[in-house]
Amino acid sequence: MVLIGEDRPYTAMAKTVGLPVAMAALQILNGKITSPGVQRPIKKEVYEPILKELEDYGIHFKEKEIPYLGYNPDKISG
């Protein structure tokens, strides 16, 4: 995922962390998420609506698979 923030208040971190948390809070308050306690967002009924709503804010996720080439610290540049 690559996302660039707009300015100091609307950073990429605010968009990718703050928005999903706010969306989840609203879903809890509106009774759409009913699981008790602290939950990891691994249930489709939790994360799918949030991912869909994030698209309204221009945040889209694209998934692709690449082969794992193993750990090779000699080829790490830095």
Secondary structure, 3 states (H helix, E strand, C coil): CCCCCCCCCCCHHHHHHHHHHHHHHHHHHCCCCCCCCCCCCCCHHHHHHHHHHHHCCCCCCCCCCCCCCCCCHHHCCC
